[in-house]
Amino acid sequence: QLLADSFEQQGYQSETMAWRNSYLQGAYELRTGHIADSIKMSSVDIIANTPTSGFLDFLAVSIDGNKAIELGLDFSLTISHPDLGEYYYAEISNGNLTAIQTDKPIKADATLTINKSDMSQILVTELTLANLLETQKASLKGDNESFMKLASTVEKFTPDFDIVPMPVSK
């Protein structure tokens, strides 16, 4: 209860909304022992309007770096969206993925050509990349093996984590 009181006071005195919300949510969790369900952020509309750079950033934090190093992942990837005329270049090395948007395609170890609308449908699990490749609505050229290894390093997040760690009861 004292820790919850402390978090509450720190929340009231915080200058930024992010710190305020974290402290107040932490106080709530400590007092009630309840972690509320998270807001569903994977609706079709949200995903359809999220830029590919946002997806690549999410992919970068989803990669298990140690697993990527164990698999020896060290390659580059160009993603082309013919429906939008957009290009992205990504590199993975040392367990990290970095990506940027480019004006034109950059030569890479693998090139994924996929419409942005189809990529959005993959992310909401309405389609699979394998299905798009089979029907030739998307193409993957170059180092397919490394691309598939990359997919195996992606971890799923659970939304029910503590905002602040709960104290261990003795």
C-alpha positions in Angstrom: 0.0 0.0 0.0 2.9 2.4 0.8 4.4 1.7 -2.6 1.1 2.4 -4.3 0.8 5.7 -2.3 4.3 6.6 -3.4 3.5 5.9 -7.1 0.3 7.8 -6.8 2.1 10.9 -5.5 4.8 10.6 -8.1 2.1 10.4 -10.8 0.4 13.6 -9.5 3.8 15.4 -9.6 5.0 14.1 -13.0 5.5 16.7 -15.7 4.8 14.3 -18.6 1.7 12.3 -19.4 3.7 9.1 -20.0 5.2 9.1 -16.5 2.0 10.2 -14.9 0.0 7.4 -16.6 2.7 4.8 -15.7 2.8 5.8 -12.0 -1.0 5.9 -11.7 -1.5 2.6 -13.5 1.2 1.1 -11.3 -0.6 2.3 -8.1 -3.9 0.9 -9.4 -2.3 -2.5 -10.1 -0.7 -2.6 -6.7 -3.9 -1.8 -4.9 -6.2 -4.1 -6.9 -3.8 -6.9 -8.0 -5.7 -6.7 -11.4 -4.1 -6.1 -14.7 -6.8 -4.9 -17.2 -7.0 -6.2 -20.7 -5.2 -4.1 -23.2 -6.9 -2.2 -26.0 -7.0 -4.2 -29.3 -4.7 -2.3 -31.6 -4.8 -4.8 -34.5 -8.0 -3.8 -36.2 -8.1 -3.8 -40.0 -8.4 0.0 -40.2 -5.4 0.7 -37.9 -3.2 -1.8 -39.7 -4.3 -0.6 -43.2 -3.3 2.9 -42.3 0.0 2.1 -40.5 3.0 2.9 -42.7 5.4 0.1 -43.5 8.1 1.8 -41.6 6.0 1.3 -38.5 5.7 -2.4 -39.2 9.4 -2.7 -39.7 10.0 -0.9 -36.4 7.7 -3.4 -34.7 9.4 -6.3 -36.4 12.8 -4.9 -35.2 11.7 -5.0 -31.5 10.0 -8.4 -32.1 13.1 -10.2 -33.1 14.9 -12.5 -30.6 18.4 -11.1 -31.1 20.1 -14.1 -29.5 18.2 -16.5 -31.8 19.1 -14.3 -34.8 22.8 -14.5 -33.9 22.6 -18.2 -33.3 21.1 -18.7 -36.8 23.8 -16.5 -38.3 21.4 -14.0 -39.8 23.3 -11.3 -41.7 21.5 -10.1 -44.8 19.7 -7.3 -46.4 16.1 -7.0 -47.7 14.3 -4.7 -50.1 10.6 -4.4 -49.8 8.7 -3.0 -52.7 5.1 -1.9 -52.7 4.1 -1.6 -56.4 0.6 -0.3 -55.4 2.1 2.7 -53.7 5.4 3.1 -55.5 7.2 2.8 -52.1 10.5 1.1 -51.3 12.1 0.1 -48.0 15.6 -1.3 -47.3 16.4 -3.3 -44.2 19.5 -5.0 -42.9 19.8 -7.5 -40.1 23.1 -8.2 -38.4 24.3 -8.8 -34.9 20.7 -9.7 -33.9 19.4 -6.2 -34.9 17.1 -5.1 -37.7 17.3 -1.6 -39.1 15.2 -0.2 -41.9 14.7 3.0 -43.9 12.4 4.1 -46.7 14.2 4.8 -50.0 13.3 6.6 -53.2 14.2 3.6 -55.4 14.9 -0.1 -54.8 18.3 -0.8 -53.4 20.2 -4.0 -54.4 19.8 -6.5 -51.5 20.2 -10.1 -50.7 16.5 -10.7 -50.9 13.7 -8.6 -52.5 10.0 -8.9 -51.4 7.5 -7.4 -53.8 4.1 -7.1 -52.2 1.2 -4.7 -52.3 0.7 -2.8 -49.1 -2.9 -3.8 -49.0 -1.9 -7.5 -49.1 0.7 -7.0 -46.4 -2.0 -5.5 -44.2 -4.1 -8.6 -44.7 -1.2 -10.8 -43.7 -0.9 -8.9 -40.5 -4.5 -9.4 -39.6 -4.1 -13.1 -40.5 -6.6 -13.0 -43.4 -3.9 -14.1 -45.8 -0.5 -15.8 -45.5 2.7 -14.8 -47.4 3.0 -18.4 -48.6 -0.5 -18.1 -50.2 0.4 -14.8 -51.8 3.7 -16.3 -53.2 1.8 -19.4 -54.5 -0.8 -17.2 -56.3 2.0 -14.9 -57.5 0.4 -11.9 -55.9 3.7 -11.4 -54.2 7.3 -12.4 -55.0 10.4 -13.2 -53.0 13.6 -13.2 -54.9 17.1 -13.8 -53.7 18.1 -15.2 -50.3 14.8 -16.9 -49.4 16.4 -19.1 -46.7 17.5 -16.1 -44.6 14.1 -14.5 -45.0 12.4 -17.6 -43.7 15.0 -17.8 -40.8 14.1 -14.2 -39.9 10.5 -15.2 -39.6 11.5 -17.9 -37.1 13.1 -15.4 -34.8 10.0 -13.2 -34.3 8.6 -13.4 -30.7 4.9 -12.8 -29.9 4.3 -10.3 -27.1 1.8 -10.9 -24.4 -0.2 -7.7 -23.5 -0.8 -8.6 -19.8 2.6 -7.5 -18.4 2.9 -5.5 -15.2 3.4 -1.7 -15.8 5.5 -1.8 -12.6 6.8 -5.1 -11.2 4.6 -6.4 -8.4 6.4 -6.9 -5.1 7.1 -10.5 -4.1 5.0 -11.6 -1.1 6.9 -13.1 1.8 
